Amino acid sequence: MKQLKDKVAVITGGGSGLGREFALCCARRGMALVLADVDEQGLAETVQQVEASAPGVQAITRRVDVSRLEEVQGLAEFAKSRFGSVHLLFNNAGVGVSGPVWEYTAADWQWVLGVNLLGVAWGIKAFVPIMIAQGEGHVVNTASAAGWMSSAGSAIYSASKSAVVSISETLVLDLKDADANIGVTCLSPAFFATAIANSARNRPAELAETAPDSPLRRKREEMLRYAVEHGRLSAAEIAEMTLQAVEENRFYVFPHRKIKSLIQARAEAAQEEKQAFDPMSAG
Ligand SMILES: NC(=O)c1ccc[n+]([C@@H]2O[C@H](COP(=O)([O-])OP(=O)(O)OC[C@H]3O[C@@H](n4cnc5c(N)ncnc54)[C@H](O)[C@@H]3O)[C@@H](O)[C@H]2O)c1
């Protein structure tokens, strides 16, 4: 979608981190914004920053839990009733939990898959028909490098992000089948500094049950926190790279160059049919 000015963007997870930076990038391009999150205070802070950096841009907010289809459908109706159309959707809200696979609780699985996987599915279900009907649109799905390779302690997160890669690729094929003029971008960053290591701050009470503290779990949580804090690119840089991919209608976005060589190394390991690929020891 070459021309973004005066178009409408919907951003989930718009109250923090990458979602906030997507909002600022879209606002600077003169887009109207619909920001959704479970964190209403975070949404208000994003709006303040948008107003400061792009005065006059329209930004509205709504509390939405993306794991709930009816709330995402409500978001689509809200956006349409306010702005008449939706051109660019960022399925970006995401959470994570660390630990060995056998220790996760049922609630861990339901929470992370609900937000990261079903949140993307519901976004596509609620918004793509609007885009098809209006004859244009673009969907950005925030996957992760974790969608392409697996690290110890990240089973649920990796499973959810592999699914996002797969859903995104399939979406392109289905849109082609339907002869629809809708672009798709699948964003797969490695670690970058945001509040993702504190995802549990917005975990719903009904899915609060997590595994008791264990040395393995603590080790992986500490590694995640360190990796996120020391990310080589900023959320702002990644958001800008993604907006450029939207403007150039590119599907794959790997902001961290090293990830592509790791994906290749993983493909080679599969080709050899030997040991499971470990990105942490791949150099
Ligand atoms: N930070 C990283 O290192 C990294 C790396 C790869 C991919 N990602 C992905 O980037 C995306 C953005 O995460 P971030 O790093 O900005 O983290 P973040 O925690 O700063 O932002 C995530 C936002 O999602 C919101 N959210 C959580 N549950 C929600 C729900 N049920 N409904 C609606 N909103 C919800 C949170 O309130 C928060 O505002 C996520 O999909 C994440 O998996 C992050």
The ligand as a Tripos MOL2 file, in Angstrom:
@<TRIPOS>MOLECULE
LIG
   44    48     1     0     0
SMALL
NO_CHARGES

@<TRIPOS>ATOM
      1 N1         10.2800   -7.5160   22.4240 N.am      1 LIG1
      2 C1         10.8010   -8.5540   21.7880 C.2       1 LIG1
      3 O1         11.9660   -8.9650   22.0330 O.2       1 LIG1
      4 C2          9.9820   -9.2420   20.7150 C.ar      1 LIG1
      5 C3         10.6380  -10.0860   19.8000 C.ar      1 LIG1
      6 C4          9.8930  -10.6980   18.7900 C.ar      1 LIG1
      7 C5          8.5340  -10.4670   18.7050 C.ar      1 LIG1
      8 N2          7.9090   -9.6610   19.6110 N.ar      1 LIG1
      9 C6          6.4720   -9.4540   19.4950 C.3       1 LIG1
     10 O2          6.1910   -8.0720   19.3910 O.3       1 LIG1
     11 C7          4.8210   -7.8520   19.7610 C.3       1 LIG1
     12 C8          4.7080   -6.6420   20.6480 C.3       1 LIG1
     13 O3          5.2920   -6.9500   21.9070 O.3       1 LIG1
     14 P1          6.2760   -5.9340   22.6610 P.3       1 LIG1
     15 O4          7.6260   -6.5170   22.5800 O.co2     1 LIG1
     16 O5          6.0070   -4.5580   22.2030 O.co2     1 LIG1
     17 O6          5.7930   -6.1560   24.1820 O.3       1 LIG1
     18 P2          4.9910   -5.1930   25.1710 P.3       1 LIG1
     19 O7          4.6940   -6.0150   26.3760 O.co2     1 LIG1
     20 O8          5.7470   -3.9220   25.3650 O.co2     1 LIG1
     21 O9          3.6470   -4.8700   24.3760 O.3       1 LIG1
     22 C9          2.6400   -5.8610   24.2000 C.3       1 LIG1
     23 C10         1.2680   -5.1970   24.3590 C.3       1 LIG1
     24 O10         0.2530   -6.2140   24.1330 O.3       1 LIG1
     25 C11        -0.7680   -5.9530   25.1020 C.3       1 LIG1
     26 N3         -1.5950   -7.1440   25.3470 N.ar      1 LIG1
     27 C12        -1.2930   -8.2210   26.1220 C.ar      1 LIG1
     28 N4         -2.3350   -9.0740   26.1620 N.ar      1 LIG1
     29 C13        -3.3140   -8.5270   25.3830 C.ar      1 LIG1
     30 C14        -4.6140   -8.9560   25.0290 C.ar      1 LIG1
     31 N5         -5.1490  -10.1180   25.4900 N.pl3     1 LIG1
     32 N6         -5.3530   -8.1570   24.2210 N.ar      1 LIG1
     33 C15        -4.8380   -6.9740   23.7880 C.ar      1 LIG1
     34 N7         -3.6140   -6.5140   24.0950 N.ar      1 LIG1
     35 C16        -2.8510   -7.3020   24.8740 C.ar      1 LIG1
     36 C17        -0.0210   -5.5300   26.3510 C.3       1 LIG1
     37 O11        -0.8790   -4.8860   27.2680 O.3       1 LIG1
     38 C18         1.0400   -4.6240   25.7540 C.3       1 LIG1
     39 O12         0.5780   -3.2890   25.6830 O.3       1 LIG1
     40 C19         4.3450   -9.1480   20.3880 C.3       1 LIG1
     41 O13         3.5730   -9.8910   19.4590 O.3       1 LIG1
     42 C20         5.6310   -9.8890   20.6870 C.3       1 LIG1
     43 O14         5.4640  -11.2850   20.7540 O.3       1 LIG1
     44 C21         8.6120   -9.0360   20.6030 C.ar      1 LIG1
@<TRIPOS>BOND
     1     1     2 1
     2     2     3 2
     3     2     4 1
     4     4     5 ar
     5     4    44 ar
     6     5     6 ar
     7     6     7 ar
     8     7     8 ar
     9     8     9 1
    10     8    44 ar
    11     9    10 1
    12     9    42 1
    13    10    11 1
    14    11    12 1
    15    11    40 1
    16    12    13 1
    17    13    14 1
    18    14    15 2
    19    14    16 1
    20    14    17 1
    21    17    18 1
    22    18    19 2
    23    18    20 1
    24    18    21 1
    25    21    22 1
    26    22    23 1
    27    23    24 1
    28    23    38 1
    29    24    25 1
    30    25    26 1
    31    25    36 1
    32    26    27 ar
    33    26    35 ar
    34    27    28 ar
    35    28    29 ar
    36    29    30 ar
    37    29    35 ar
    38    30    31 1
    39    30    32 ar
    40    32    33 ar
    41    33    34 ar
    42    34    35 ar
    43    36    37 1
    44    36    38 1
    45    38    39 1
    46    40    41 1
    47    40    42 1
    48    42    43 1
@<TRIPOS>SUBSTRUCTURE
     1 LIG1         1 GROUP 0 **** ****
